[in-house]
Every structure is written in C-alpha cells, then in structure tokens.
Amino acid sequence: MKVCGFLFLLSLFTPWLDAKPGIKVKITQKGLDYGKQLGIDFLEQRIKEQTFANVSGQETYGFGGVDYTISEIKVDAVEFSNASVSLIPGTGINLEIKDATATVTAHWRVRSWLFRNSGKMTVLISGVSLSAVLSVSRDNASHPVLLLESCEAKVDAIHIELDKDASWLYKYFVNHLEKPTCVSLSNNMCPFIRFEIEKINAEMREHKVQAQIDSFAQVDYSLVNSPVISDTSINFDIKGTISPVGNDLETPFKPEPFNIPEENNTMLHIGISEYFLQSASLVYYASGAFDVSIAKELSSYFRLTTNSFGTIIPKIARSYKTPRPVTLDLKPTAAPVIRLHNGSTVLEIAGSMEVLVVLKNSTTQSMFTLSITARTHASLNIFEQKLIPSLCLDSFHLSLTHSNVGFFKVSLLKNFMSYILRNGVIPAANGKLKEGLPLSKMDSMMLVEPVVTVHQVLPQDVYCHGGWIKLMGGPD
C-alpha cells in the first residue's frame, strides 16, 4: 500500500541513541503534498470500506414517541476537494480538510403505537471540515508510532432523502433526524481518525528496522536522534550501518556529520555517507564475498593458458610443453577503502592474486602470487530501489610476493595484467555489485528519475574530510 510507505517516511521522527547518522533523509513540502494526496486517497478508500454500527434512538412528538433504527450504513462516495498538509516547526504535521462531501445509503425502520414502517434512505453530507495535528513517537520495540495530538471536526449540513413511495409522515419524521445525525457524525469523526491511526500503527509495527541485503549482510535503518522539523521540510537521521547477518556489532569507525542543503524542488533527498559504504565494504571483506576466481569472466575474450605467461616467464614455457589452463584467484588483503569527493567515488583496493595451473587430474598448482594495489572510481545508479555501484579501473601497482617459477620482472606483466584486470577482475566485481544496496523500503513507491550526486563534507559542516552521496527524486 503506497500510503504506508509514505507514512513510514513521515513516522520516522523518533528519538534514539545520541549518535551520528550514516544516512539522512529529507522530505520537502513538495513531498508532503504528494503524500497528502496518497493519504486522502487512502482515507477515502478506508471510509468506503468502513463498517458502521446501527444507529437507534427515540424522538417524541405530539402523538407520542417514535423509535427509529438506521442500519446497513454504507458510504457510496466521498470527496475531499480542499485538503492541505503543512509542517509545524519543531512539533509535527497539521492536516486540514474543508468542504468535504459524502453520499451515504442506509436502511431505516420506525415504530410507534400508531404506525411502523421501513425502507431505504440516501444521506447527502456537505460542509465536512477536519483539523488534526499529528506527532510521532516510538514504542518499546523502537517502532515509530503516530499520535493524534488534537482533532476538531464538524459537519455543516445533512439532507436525508427517503424512497419515493415513502409517505409524507415518514419524510416529516426523518427530517427531524438530520440535526441529531449531523451532531453524531461531527462527534464521531475524530474517534474514527484515531482508530485508523491505530490501524496504521499496527501496520507500522510490521516494518522491520533491519533489512537483510543477502546471505552476508544486513542494514540497520534505526533512527539515531530526533527529527528536525522546519516550515519547509522534515529532516531525520538513520543509523545506516551494514553488519553481518545476525550480528549487530558496531563498526570500528564512526560516521562524520554532514548536512543536506535546503533544496525544495524535489520531493525526497537521501544522503548516504562514506560510513554507510565503508561498513558495507568491511562486512563483505570479512565474509569473503570479494574473493573471486577469474576464468569464466575471461573466456569470452581468450582462453587463459600457460602459454599466455610462457612468453614472459621462460620457466613456465619450459615446464609446460603442452598448454594447460590457468586460473587466477583474487583475494583482498584488507577491506576496500571508499572515499567520496565532489563528483567522484574512489575505491582503493589492496589484494593478492595467485596464478595457478590446472593439472590433468583437475587439481591446481600455484605458479606465483602477486600483490596488487588498485585505484578505481565508481559510478552510482539507482535501480529498483537499490544503490548500485559500477567500478572502473584507474591505476594499479604490482609486486611479486611469491614464485614457484623463479624470479621475473613484474613490470613485464603490467600490460597483460591490465588487460586481465579490466576484462576479468573488474567485470567479476561488478557482477557481484549489481545486487546493490537496498534503500529503505517504501512499499510500492518507486523513485522517479532519481539524481545521484557526490559531495565532500565542507568545513562549515564541522568536518573537512569525508563525504556523502545525495539521492534526489520523487516517488511514483
């Protein structure tokens, strides 16, 4: 349900630990206006689906008392033609509805000592107004909770129409029901809103603040402090830590503070820090997810054999007269370091590459091992609510760590290894990265034409190092 996704964003205004965020989210007035329409559509649908209790009572006239019952009440149409949502700085959200209308059908039954009858009726309701202020708290399980701080409702007029064949007496009597019905509706609108908010809170409790990315990692979307509510936007901070599945241990580093500037042309801004990306790098490194064996990735370009190295390393050519397949096992020796600068995302990678020959019995034998340090840059895109990086190799350095085929000048392998890195290692890494890092789930909402920009933390943001990524867009 779209509205639940929007309310999930709005309802993340809750105090948490005194910590710095890895992710920041800003909802602008433009986003609130969009959410208002979602909320109105949602409210209209809920009202139409609502089951109303029977209304019974008694009216007294000159000829005695008349008992009446109104049953099978159903809202056929409802229209909120004038609705607005605005922010109360430092407090919450103000919802205003004016001049709403509705059409209700029901069955009626009257009984007195003189007569009794029943039939169908149509109730035309006009001039419905509602003013409500909502704030947000959290429960003991740290789920967001919407609170109705104040509510005022009023129905200006009700007109009741009976069946065409109803007598003038019944119509006269029913006309006297318009005023008490109007008062009853006015008194019950706010309890109805409160009841619907409780239902939303129940749905909100089903949302998990931790989302599993894959078999290796999970991301924590808990809030770290109270929101900052201005007259144009809502800003809230999310923990944004990626940790091993089933393990909530803190990372050995902390996020640096950053601020999303005031730009209100889009509905939603998401700021992602180096901390968020670096915590992901640490988890995947520790899990071994970055370990790759290069063979299939190169098969579309050429078949890697001992002959491929034999022209550079003479002992390989002498040892393997008949060409044998070669595989490359690449492992990082440390978690890749991620740096965000204005307009660029840089990854510094340190690893080792072991070159192995595949023997006739399908076992492998190590020929030599290289130490590799590489610098890459990444392009960042959003697809299906995931942040997907794609690496491109900038530069690298090789050194010989161990050799079973004698000493050789590593510089002779530079062009060859450049080809392997660009056409084997980097594509293999991108193949794993295409799974992406999930953004906070927003039900069926999708970001439309999101824009990704990379910023460096500026001195006026307290720290002059580190960086963050801003995702701008609006939901569909």
C-alpha positions in Angstrom: 0.0 0.0 0.0 1.6 3.3 -1.1 0.4 5.3 1.8 2.1 3.0 4.3 5.4 3.7 2.5 4.9 7.4 2.8 3.7 7.2 6.4 6.8 5.1 7.1 8.9 8.1 6.0 6.8 10.6 7.9 6.7 8.4 11.0 10.5 8.0 11.4 10.5 11.0 13.8 11.6 9.3 16.9 14.4 9.8 19.5 17.1 7.2 19.5 20.7 7.0 20.7 22.9 10.0 20.8 24.9 9.1 17.7 25.7 10.4 14.3 23.8 9.0 11.2 25.1 7.1 8.3 22.0 8.1 6.2 20.0 11.3 6.2 16.5 11.7 4.7 14.7 15.0 3.9 11.1 15.2 2.9 10.2 18.6 1.4 6.9 20.3 1.2 6.6 19.0 -2.3 6.9 15.5 -0.9 4.3 16.3 1.7 1.9 17.5 -0.9 2.3 14.2 -2.8 1.9 12.3 0.4 -1.2 14.3 1.2 -2.9 13.0 -2.0 -1.8 9.5 -1.1 -3.3 9.9 2.4 -6.5 11.4 1.0 -6.9 8.5 -1.5 -6.2 6.1 1.4 -8.7 7.8 3.7 -11.4 7.8 1.0 -10.9 4.1 0.4 -10.9 3.3 4.1 -14.2 5.3 4.7 -15.9 3.4 1.8 -14.8 0.1 3.3 -15.8 1.0 6.8 -18.5 -0.9 8.6 -20.7 1.3 10.7 -22.7 0.3 13.7 -26.5 0.7 13.6 -28.0 4.0 14.9 -31.0 3.8 17.2 -33.0 6.3 19.2 -36.3 7.8 20.0 -38.0 11.1 19.1 -41.1 12.5 20.9 -43.9 14.2 19.0 -47.4 15.3 20.0 -48.8 11.9 19.1 -46.2 10.1 21.2 -42.7 8.6 21.0 -41.2 7.2 17.8 -38.5 4.6 17.9 -36.1 4.5 14.9 -33.2 2.4 13.7 -30.8 3.2 10.9 -28.9 0.1 9.7 -26.7 -1.1 6.8 -24.9 2.2 6.6 -22.6 2.5 3.7 -20.6 5.3 2.2 -21.0 5.3 -1.5 -19.0 8.3 -2.4 -16.7 10.8 -0.6 -14.8 13.7 -1.9 -12.1 15.8 -0.2 -12.0 18.8 -2.5 -10.0 21.1 -0.2 -7.2 19.4 1.8 -3.8 20.6 2.9 -0.9 19.3 4.9 1.7 21.6 6.5 4.5 21.4 9.0 4.5 22.9 12.4 8.2 23.7 13.1 9.6 21.7 15.9 6.2 19.9 16.5 4.6 17.8 13.8 2.2 17.8 11.0 -1.0 19.7 10.6 -3.8 18.2 8.4 -6.7 20.5 7.3 -9.8 19.3 5.4 -12.5 21.7 4.3 -15.8 21.5 2.4 -15.7 17.7 2.0 -18.8 15.9 0.9 -20.2 12.4 1.1 -23.1 10.3 0.0 -24.4 7.6 2.3 -27.0 5.0 1.8 -28.8 3.0 4.6 -32.0 1.3 5.6 -34.4 2.9 8.1 -37.1 1.5 10.3 -39.6 3.4 12.5 -42.1 2.2 15.1 -44.7 3.8 17.3 -48.0 2.9 18.8 -49.7 4.4 15.8 -47.6 3.1 12.9 -44.5 1.2 11.8 -42.6 1.0 8.5 -39.2 0.7 6.9 -37.3 1.5 3.7 -34.2 2.8 2.1 -32.6 6.3 2.5 -29.9 8.4 1.0 -27.9 10.8 3.1 -26.2 13.8 1.5 -23.5 15.2 3.7 -21.8 18.5 3.0 -19.5 21.1 4.6 -17.3 18.5 6.4 -14.3 20.0 8.0 -11.4 18.4 9.9 -8.3 19.9 11.6 -5.8 17.5 13.1 -2.3 17.7 14.5 -0.1 14.6 14.4 3.2 13.9 16.1 5.3 10.8 16.2 6.8 8.8 19.0 8.2 5.3 19.3 7.2 2.1 21.2 9.4 0.0 23.4 10.5 -2.0 20.4 11.6 1.2 18.6 8.9 1.1 16.1 7.5 4.5 15.0 4.1 5.5 16.4 1.8 8.2 15.1 0.0 10.2 17.8 -3.1 12.3 17.3 -2.4 15.3 19.4 -5.5 17.3 18.7 -8.5 16.9 16.4 -11.6 19.1 15.6 -14.3 18.0 13.2 -17.6 19.5 12.1 -20.4 18.6 9.6 -22.4 21.6 8.4 -25.4 20.0 6.8 -27.1 16.7 6.2 -30.0 16.1 3.9 -31.9 12.8 4.1 -33.9 11.5 1.1 -36.3 8.6 1.5 -37.7 6.2 -1.1 -40.1 7.8 -3.5 -43.0 5.8 -2.2 -42.5 6.8 1.5 -45.4 8.8 2.9 -45.2 12.5 3.9 -45.5 11.4 7.5 -42.3 9.4 7.4 -40.5 12.1 5.5 -41.6 14.7 8.0 -40.3 12.4 10.8 -37.0 11.7 9.1 -36.3 15.4 8.5 -36.1 15.7 12.3 -33.3 13.1 12.3 -31.0 15.4 10.2 -29.8 17.5 13.1 -29.0 14.7 15.6 -27.4 12.7 12.8 -25.2 15.8 11.9 -24.2 16.1 15.6 -23.4 12.4 15.8 -21.2 12.4 12.7 -19.3 15.5 14.0 -18.7 13.8 17.3 -17.5 10.5 15.7 -15.1 11.8 13.0 -12.1 12.3 15.3 -12.6 8.9 17.0 -12.7 7.4 13.6 -9.4 9.1 12.6 -7.9 7.9 15.9 -9.0 4.4 15.2 -7.5 4.5 11.7 -4.2 5.8 13.1 -4.1 2.9 15.4 -4.5 0.5 12.5 -1.7 2.3 10.7 0.5 1.9 13.8 -0.3 -1.8 13.8 0.9 -2.0 10.2 4.0 0.1 11.1 4.9 -2.4 13.7 5.2 -5.0 11.0 8.1 -3.0 9.4 11.5 -4.2 10.4 14.2 -1.6 11.1 16.7 -4.1 9.9 16.7 -5.4 6.3 18.7 -8.3 5.1 20.6 -7.5 1.9 21.8 -11.0 1.1 23.3 -14.0 2.9 26.2 -11.9 4.0 24.9 -8.6 5.2 22.0 -6.7 6.8 21.4 -2.9 7.1 20.1 -1.0 10.1 17.5 1.7 9.4 17.0 2.7 13.0 16.8 6.4 13.8 19.7 7.9 15.8 18.1 11.1 17.1 15.0 13.3 17.0 13.9 14.9 13.7 14.4 18.5 12.8 11.1 19.9 11.5 11.1 23.2 9.8 8.4 25.1 7.9 9.5 23.6 4.6 10.9 20.1 5.3 11.3 17.2 7.7 14.9 16.0 8.3 15.7 12.8 10.1 18.8 10.7 10.7 19.1 7.0 10.2 21.8 4.8 11.7 22.7 3.4 8.3 25.1 0.6 9.5 25.7 -2.5 7.5 26.6 -5.5 9.6 26.9 -9.3 9.2 23.6 -11.2 9.2 22.6 -12.0 12.7 25.4 -9.8 14.2 24.8 -6.2 15.3 28.3 -5.5 16.4 29.4 -1.9 15.9 31.9 -1.0 13.2 35.4 0.2 14.4 34.8 3.6 12.9 32.1 6.2 13.3 30.2 8.4 10.7 31.2 12.0 10.3 28.4 14.6 10.4 27.0 16.1 7.2 24.1 18.3 6.2 21.7 18.2 3.3 21.3 21.7 1.9 18.0 23.4 1.5 16.7 22.4 -1.9 13.0 22.0 -2.2 12.5 21.3 -6.0 12.3 17.6 -5.4 10.1 15.5 -3.1 12.8 13.5 -1.3 16.5 13.8 -0.6 18.6 10.9 0.7 22.1 11.5 1.9 24.4 8.4 2.1 27.7 8.8 3.9 31.1 7.2 3.5 30.4 5.4 6.7 27.4 3.5 5.2 29.5 2.4 2.2 32.6 1.7 4.3 30.7 -0.5 6.7 29.4 -2.5 3.7 33.0 -2.9 2.5 34.1 -4.2 5.8 31.3 -6.7 6.1 31.8 -8.1 2.6 35.5 -8.3 3.0 35.2 -10.2 6.3 32.7 -12.6 4.8 35.0 -13.5 1.8 32.4 -12.2 -0.6 35.1 -10.3 -2.5 37.1 -13.4 -3.2 36.9 -14.3 -6.9 38.4 -16.9 -9.2 38.9 -15.5 -12.7 38.3 -17.9 -15.6 34.8 -17.7 -16.9 35.0 -13.9 -17.0 37.8 -14.0 -19.5 36.5 -16.9 -21.6 34.7 -14.6 -24.0 38.0 -12.8 -24.7 40.6 -15.5 -24.8 41.5 -18.8 -23.1 44.0 -18.2 -20.4 46.7 -20.9 -20.5 50.4 -21.4 -19.5 51.3 -20.2 -23.0 49.8 -16.8 -22.0 52.6 -16.4 -19.4 55.2 -18.5 -21.1 56.4 -15.8 -23.4 57.1 -13.6 -20.4 58.3 -16.2 -17.8 60.6 -18.7 -19.5 60.4 -21.4 -16.8 56.6 -21.7 -17.4 57.2 -22.3 -21.1 59.8 -25.0 -20.3 57.7 -26.7 -17.5 54.5 -27.0 -19.6 55.3 -28.0 -23.1 51.6 -28.7 -23.6 49.4 -25.7 -22.8 47.5 -26.1 -19.5 44.5 -23.9 -18.4 45.3 -21.2 -15.8 43.1 -19.7 -13.2 43.5 -16.6 -11.1 42.4 -16.4 -7.5 42.0 -12.9 -6.3 41.5 -12.0 -2.6 41.6 -8.6 -0.9 44.1 -8.3 1.9 42.1 -5.5 3.5 38.6 -4.0 3.2 38.5 -1.7 0.2 38.7 1.9 1.3 36.0 4.2 -0.1 36.5 7.9 -0.5 33.8 10.4 -1.5 34.9 13.6 -3.1 33.0 16.3 -5.0 31.6 14.4 -8.1 33.6 11.2 -7.6 33.5 7.9 -5.6 37.0 6.4 -5.3 37.9 2.9 -4.1 41.4 2.0 -3.0 41.8 -1.8 -3.2 44.7 -3.9 -1.8 44.8 -7.6 -2.6 46.7 -10.6 -3.8 46.4 -12.6 -7.0 47.5 -16.2 -7.1 48.1 -17.6 -10.6 47.5 -21.4 -10.7 47.9 -24.0 -13.4 45.1 -26.7 -13.7 46.8 -30.1 -13.9 45.5 -33.2 -15.8 43.9 -34.6 -12.6 41.9 -31.3 -12.2 44.0 -30.2 -9.2 45.7 -26.9 -9.2 49.3 -25.9 -8.6 50.5 -22.4 -7.7 52.9 -20.7 -10.0 53.2 -17.3 -8.4 51.4 -14.8 -6.3 51.2 -11.0 -7.0 50.4 -8.2 -4.6 48.1 -5.7 -6.2 47.1 -2.2 -5.1 44.5 -0.6 -7.4 42.6 2.7 -7.5 39.1 2.6 -9.1 36.3 5.0 -9.4 32.6 4.1 -9.3 29.5 5.4 -11.0 26.4 5.2 -8.8 22.9 4.5 -10.1 19.5 3.7 -8.5 17.6 0.7 -9.9 14.6 -1.0 -8.3 15.2 0.9 -5.0 18.8 -0.2 -4.8 22.0 1.8 -4.9 24.2 0.1 -7.5 27.9 1.0 -7.9 29.8 0.1 -11.1 33.7 0.1 -10.9 36.1 1.3 -13.5 39.9 0.8 -13.1 42.0 4.0 -12.9 45.5 2.7 -12.0 47.2 -0.3 -10.3 50.6 -1.4 -9.0 52.1 -4.9 -8.9 54.8 -6.6 -6.9 55.9 -10.2 -6.7 55.0 -11.9 -3.3 55.9 -15.5 -4.0 57.0 -17.5 -7.0 57.4 -21.2 -7.8 58.6 -20.5 -11.3 61.7 -18.3 -10.4 62.2 -14.6 -10.3 60.9 -12.4 -13.1 60.4 -8.7 -13.6 56.8 -8.0 -12.7 56.9 -4.9 -14.9 56.8 -7.3 -17.9 53.3 -8.4 -16.8 51.9 -4.9 -16.5 50.1 -4.7 -19.9 48.9 -8.3 -19.6 47.6 -7.8 -16.1 46.0 -4.6 -17.1 44.0 -6.4 -19.7 43.1 -9.2 -17.2 42.0 -6.7 -14.5 39.9 -4.6 -16.9 38.3 -7.5 -18.7 38.2 -10.1 -15.9 38.5 -8.8 -12.4 36.5 -5.6 -12.7 33.6 -7.3 -14.6 33.6 -10.0 -11.9 33.4 -7.4 -9.2 30.7 -5.5 -11.0 28.8 -8.8 -11.3 28.6 -9.0 -7.6 28.0 -5.3 -7.0 24.9 -5.3 -9.3 22.9 -6.8 -6.4 23.1 -3.3 -5.0 22.5 -1.9 -1.5 18.7 -1.6 -0.7 17.3 1.8 0.2 14.7 1.9 2.9 11.6 0.1 1.7 8.6 2.2 0.8 6.1 -0.4 -0.3 5.1 0.1 -3.9 6.6 3.6 -4.2 9.4 4.0 -6.7 11.7 7.0 -7.1 11.1 8.7 -10.4 14.2 10.0 -12.4 16.4 9.9 -9.3 19.6 12.0 -9.5 22.8 10.9 -7.7 25.4 13.4 -6.8 28.6 13.0 -4.7 29.7 15.8 -2.2 32.6 16.3 0.0 31.9 17.4 3.6 32.7 21.1 3.8 34.4 23.0 6.6 31.1 24.7 7.6 29.8 21.2 8.2 32.2 20.9 11.1 34.5 18.3 9.5 36.6 18.9 6.4 37.2 15.3 5.5 34.9 12.5 4.4 32.0 12.8 2.0 28.4 11.8 1.2 26.1 11.0 -1.6 22.8 12.7 -2.3 19.9 10.9 -4.0 17.2 13.2 -5.2 13.9 12.2 -6.6 10.2 11.8 -6.1 8.0 8.7 -5.7 5.8 7.4 -8.4 
